[in-house]
Amino acid sequence: MRLLNLLQREPAAMGTLLTSILPCLVLLGLLHLDEKQIAALVVAVNALVAFYVRLRVTPKDLASPLAQVPAPQQAS
């Protein structure tokens, strides 16, 4: 839960971590990626983590579009 709170405040932290690790893996010869592929992975990770965090931290009653629509009133 602590990681989720951290990611809620700064979802780009995962992309930053990936940006730090990927070039090291390329230099060690463990991965064969060019700079465009690394950039694409970092952007994709940032987007996915941000989307996941938004899904996890959105209150359940606000997540449903039906929760915001007022109920129809019956004529008396």
ZINOR-V44378 format. One record per residue. RES is the residue in three letters. PSI is psi in degrees with one decimal (NA if undefined). D_CENTER is the distance of its C-alpha to the mean C-alpha in Angstrom with 1 decimal. Layout:
# ZINOR-V44378
{{RES | PSI | D_CENTER} {RES | PSI | D_CENTER}}
This chain:
# ZINOR-V44378
{{MET | -31.5 | 15.2} {ARG | -39.5 | 15.6} {LEU | -40.2 | 12.5} {LEU | -41.0 | 10.5} {ASN | -40.6 | 12.5} {LEU | -45.4 | 11.9} {LEU | -30.9 | 8.1} {GLN | -40.5 | 8.8} {ARG | -34.6 | 11.2} {GLU | 78.2 | 9.6} {PRO | -22.7 | 6.0} {ALA | -6.2 | 7.9} {ALA | -34.3 | 9.9} {MET | -41.2 | 8.5} {GLY | -37.9 | 9.5} {THR | -42.4 | 12.6} {LEU | -44.1 | 13.5} {LEU | -39.3 | 13.3} {THR | -32.4 | 15.3} {SER | -36.2 | 17.8} {ILE | -41.5 | 18.3} {LEU | -48.1 | 18.5} {PRO | -34.2 | 21.6} {CYS | -42.1 | 23.3} {LEU | -35.7 | 22.9} {VAL | -45.3 | 24.3} {LEU | -34.3 | 27.1} {LEU | -7.3 | 28.0} {GLY | 11.5 | 28.3} {LEU | -26.8 | 25.8} {LEU | 149.7 | 23.7} {HIS | 86.3 | 25.1} {LEU | 146.9 | 22.7} {ASP | 177.6 | 23.6} {GLU | -31.3 | 21.8} {LYS | -39.2 | 20.5} {GLN | -39.6 | 18.9} {ILE | -44.9 | 17.3} {ALA | -41.6 | 16.0} {ALA | -40.8 | 14.6} {LEU | -42.1 | 12.9} {VAL | -44.4 | 11.3} {VAL | -42.9 | 10.2} {ALA | -42.8 | 8.9} {VAL | -44.2 | 7.0} {ASN | -45.4 | 5.6} {ALA | -45.7 | 5.0} {LEU | -41.8 | 3.9} {VAL | -43.2 | 1.8} {ALA | -41.6 | 2.1} {PHE | -44.8 | 3.9} {TYR | -44.4 | 4.5} {VAL | -42.1 | 5.3} {ARG | -38.5 | 7.1} {LEU | -40.0 | 8.8} {ARG | -32.4 | 9.8} {VAL | -7.1 | 11.2} {THR | 126.3 | 12.9} {PRO | 142.5 | 16.5} {LYS | -37.2 | 18.0} {ASP | -23.1 | 20.8} {LEU | -16.4 | 18.7} {ALA | -28.5 | 16.5} {SER | 125.3 | 19.7} {PRO | -25.3 | 21.3} {LEU | -23.0 | 24.6} {ALA | -21.6 | 24.3} {GLN | -10.4 | 24.7} {VAL | 124.1 | 27.7} {PRO | 145.1 | 30.9} {ALA | 142.1 | 33.2} {PRO | 140.1 | 36.3} {GLN | 139.8 | 39.4} {GLN | 139.1 | 42.5} {ALA | 139.8 | 45.7} {SER | NA | 48.5}}
